[in-house]
């Protein structure tokens, strides 16, 4: 593992454009070599875009592997490059939505779905804004230590272990003005999840967004990171949601999924398709995978 960290350190010394080209090459190789993940991506895309031709989905998945390779190769940039180098690669759009809410003393939940440029964007944002987020410990001790070291690079983040649950989130948000970075769009199993549609598919989705917002009186401000053609990243902030939360948790959770789906349709190659998003199925329904 230390050798892998050393390779990432060397990669971050390369010109940024060369890192992008190297990632495109490795991503293309990975598409053919990593068959289990490719199969997951194929199933997800077939379920979410059933009206597309097979060749369209195949081309999208190849581009997605390239975007995932960019995410992986850039960890050296996140961990070892200067803060200034990161700033050069990330541009904010409409950040005033977040700034205005914080200036008004409001609690904020940043709805932050899993797009492939999410690390590049958040490492830059954390230079400017303190954050609270959740963390799942890695099985590999050396990797876990390095990721945690990277997360705390700017001494501007408070991490909550995923096993600590909702109570720990509420406690931290009530005593801190730091926005809570919320990434809800993965399959965390049946517990604490409800089934709402995602691309028209009943999908196990954690319903914590409306609960946390209600208990902390926080505003929900979505933030979506997308990679441009030159490899840089745009982190776009959206207006705080009005009339949220409501008394209908299911409707609130469906609103969240609908928003995420709309953003995915704008940049489908940049969303996390290699995760078993539909692993948990309603009772009696066969597994997709």
C-alpha positions in Angstrom: 0.0 0.0 0.0 2.8 2.4 0.8 4.2 1.7 -2.7 0.8 2.8 -4.1 0.9 6.0 -2.1 4.4 6.6 -3.5 3.1 6.1 -7.1 0.3 8.6 -6.4 2.9 11.1 -5.1 4.9 10.7 -8.3 1.8 11.1 -10.5 0.9 14.4 -8.9 4.2 15.8 -10.0 3.2 15.4 -13.6 1.6 18.2 -15.6 -2.2 18.2 -15.0 -3.0 17.6 -18.6 -0.7 14.5 -18.6 -2.5 13.1 -15.6 -5.8 13.4 -17.5 -4.4 11.6 -20.5 -2.9 8.9 -18.3 -6.3 8.5 -16.6 -8.1 8.1 -20.0 -5.6 5.4 -21.0 -5.9 3.5 -17.6 -9.7 3.9 -17.6 -10.0 2.4 -21.0 -7.8 -0.6 -19.9 -9.9 -0.9 -16.8 -13.1 -1.1 -18.8 -11.9 -4.3 -20.4 -9.9 -5.7 -17.5 -12.2 -5.2 -14.5 -15.1 -7.3 -15.7 -17.1 -7.5 -12.4 -17.4 -3.7 -12.1 -18.1 -3.4 -15.8 -21.0 -5.8 -15.4 -22.4 -3.8 -12.5 -22.2 -0.7 -14.6 -23.9 -2.4 -17.5 -26.8 -3.5 -15.4 -27.2 -0.1 -13.8 -27.2 1.7 -17.2 -29.6 -0.9 -18.7 -32.0 -0.3 -15.9 -31.8 3.5 -15.9 -31.6 4.0 -19.6 -33.7 1.2 -21.1 -34.6 3.3 -24.2 -30.9 3.8 -25.2 -29.2 1.6 -27.7 -26.7 -0.9 -26.3 -23.9 1.0 -28.1 -24.9 4.2 -26.4 -24.7 2.7 -23.0 -21.4 1.0 -23.8 -19.8 4.3 -25.0 -21.1 6.0 -21.8 -19.6 3.3 -19.6 -16.2 3.5 -21.3 -16.2 7.3 -20.6 -17.3 6.6 -17.0 -14.3 4.3 -16.4 -12.1 7.2 -17.6 -13.7 9.5 -15.2 -13.3 7.0 -12.4 -9.6 6.7 -13.3 -9.2 10.5 -13.0 -10.7 10.3 -9.5 -8.3 7.6 -8.5 -5.1 9.0 -10.1 -5.8 12.5 -8.7 -5.7 11.3 -5.0 -2.0 12.3 -5.2 -3.1 15.8 -6.1 -5.7 15.9 -3.2 -3.2 14.6 -0.7 0.2 15.9 -1.7 -0.1 18.9 -4.0 -0.2 22.5 -2.8 -3.5 24.0 -1.8 -3.0 26.6 -4.5 -2.7 23.9 -7.2 -6.1 22.5 -6.1 -7.6 25.9 -6.2 -6.5 26.4 -9.8 -8.4 23.3 -10.8 -11.8 24.0 -9.2 -14.1 26.8 -10.0 -17.2 27.8 -8.0 -20.5 28.6 -9.6 -23.3 30.4 -7.6 -21.5 29.9 -4.3 -23.4 32.9 -3.0 -26.3 30.6 -2.2 -24.1 28.9 0.5 -22.3 32.1 1.5 -25.6 34.0 2.0 -27.1 31.2 4.1 -24.0 31.0 6.4 -23.8 34.8 6.7 -27.4 34.8 7.9 -26.5 32.3 10.6 -28.5 29.4 9.1 -27.6 25.8 9.5 -26.9 24.2 6.1 -27.0 20.7 4.7 -25.0 20.4 1.4 -26.7 17.7 -0.7 -23.7 16.2 -2.4 -24.4 13.2 -4.6 -21.7 10.8 -5.8 -20.3 12.4 -9.0 -16.7 11.4 -9.9 -15.2 14.8 -9.4 -16.5 15.0 -5.8 -13.1 14.6 -4.1 -11.4 17.3 -6.2 -14.2 19.8 -5.4 -14.6 19.1 -1.7 -10.8 19.3 -1.0 -10.9 22.8 -2.5 -14.2 23.8 -0.8 -12.8 22.7 2.6 -10.0 25.3 2.2 -12.7 27.9 2.4 -15.5 26.4 4.4 -15.5 24.2 7.5 -17.4 21.0 6.9 -19.0 18.2 8.9 -19.2 14.8 7.1 -19.5 11.1 7.7 -16.8 8.6 7.2 -16.8 4.8 6.7 -13.5 3.2 7.9 -11.6 1.2 5.4 -10.6 -2.4 6.1 -7.0 -1.7 5.1 -5.4 0.1 8.1 -2.7 2.0 6.0 -5.4 3.1 3.5 -7.7 4.2 6.3 -5.0 6.2 8.0 -4.0 7.9 4.8 -7.6 8.8 3.9 -8.2 10.2 7.3 -5.0 12.2 7.1 -6.1 13.6 3.8 -9.6 14.5 5.1 -8.0 16.5 7.9 -5.5 18.1 5.6 -6.8 21.7 6.3 -7.8 21.0 10.0 -11.2 22.3 8.9 -13.4 19.2 9.0 -15.3 17.2 11.7 -15.8 13.5 10.7 -18.6 11.3 12.1 -18.3 7.6 11.9 -21.1 6.1 9.8 -21.9 3.7 12.6 -22.5 6.6 15.0 -25.8 7.3 13.3 -28.3 10.2 13.2 -27.9 11.3 16.8 -24.2 12.1 16.4 -25.0 14.1 13.3 -27.7 16.2 15.0 -25.5 16.8 18.1 -22.6 18.1 15.9 -24.8 20.3 13.7 -26.5 21.9 16.7 -23.1 22.9 18.2 -21.4 23.9 15.0 -22.0 26.3 12.2 -20.2 24.1 9.7 -22.3 22.8 6.8 -23.1 19.1 6.9 -21.9 17.4 3.7 -24.6 14.8 2.9 -24.0 11.9 0.4 -27.2 9.8 0.5 -27.2 8.2 -2.9 -25.8 4.7 -2.2 -27.4 1.5 -1.0 -27.0 1.2 2.7 -29.3 -1.7 3.1 -32.9 -2.0 4.3 -32.4 -0.4 7.8 -33.3 3.3 7.8 -34.2 3.1 4.1 -37.5 3.5 2.3 -38.3 2.6 -1.3 -38.8 5.6 -3.6 -38.2 5.9 -7.3 -34.9 6.5 -8.9 -35.0 6.4 -12.7 -38.4 4.9 -12.3 -37.0 2.0 -10.2 -38.1 1.5 -6.6 -34.8 2.1 -4.8 -33.8 1.7 -1.2 -32.9 5.2 -0.1 -32.0 6.6 3.3 -34.6 9.1 4.4 -32.3 11.1 6.6 -32.3 14.4 4.7 -35.8 15.6 5.8 -35.2 14.2 9.3 -32.0 16.0 9.8 -33.3 19.2 8.2 -36.4 19.1 10.5 -34.4 18.4 13.7 -31.8 21.1 13.0 -33.9 23.6 11.1 -31.2 23.5 8.4 -31.5 24.7 4.8 -30.8 22.1 2.1 -28.4 23.6 -0.6 -27.4 21.1 -3.3 -23.9 21.2 -4.7 -22.9 19.3 -7.8 -19.3 18.9 -9.0 -18.8 18.3 -12.8 -15.6 17.9 -14.7 -15.0 20.1 -17.8 -13.3 19.1 -21.0 -9.9 20.5 -19.8 -10.0 18.4 -16.7 -10.9 21.2 -14.3 -14.0 21.0 -12.1 -16.9 23.2 -11.6 -18.7 23.1 -8.3 -22.2 24.4 -8.8 -24.4 25.4 -5.9 -28.2 25.5 -6.2 -30.8 27.7 -4.3 -31.9 26.4 -0.9 -34.9 24.3 -1.2 -38.2 26.0 -0.3 -40.9 24.2 1.6 -38.5 21.5 2.8 -38.9 19.4 4.8 -42.6 18.6 4.8 -44.6 16.3 7.0 -44.3 13.6 4.3 -40.9 11.9 4.5 -41.5 9.8 1.5 -42.3 12.8 -0.7 -39.2 14.6 0.6 -37.0 11.6 -0.2 -38.6 11.3 -3.6 -37.9 15.0 -4.2 -34.2 14.3 -3.4 -34.0 11.4 -5.8 -35.7 13.4 -8.5 -33.2 16.2 -8.1 -30.2 13.8 -8.2 -31.7 12.0 -11.3 -32.1 15.3 -13.1 -28.5 16.3 -12.5 -27.3 12.8 -13.6 -29.1 13.2 -16.9 -27.1 16.3 -17.5 -23.7 14.5 -17.1 -24.5 10.8 -17.0 -20.9 9.7 -17.6 -19.8 11.4 -14.4 -22.1 9.6 -12.0 -21.1 6.5 -9.9 -22.4 3.7 -12.0 -20.1 1.0 -10.6 -21.8 0.8 -7.2 -24.7 -1.7 -6.7 -27.2 1.1 -6.2 -30.2 -1.3 -6.6 -28.8 -4.2 -4.5 -31.6 -4.0 -1.9 -34.9 -5.0 -3.5 -38.5 -4.9 -2.3 -39.6 -8.1 -0.6 -40.0 -10.9 -3.1 -38.2 -9.2 -6.0 -35.2 -10.9 -7.6 -31.7 -9.4 -7.4 -30.6 -7.2 -10.3 -27.0 -8.4 -9.8 
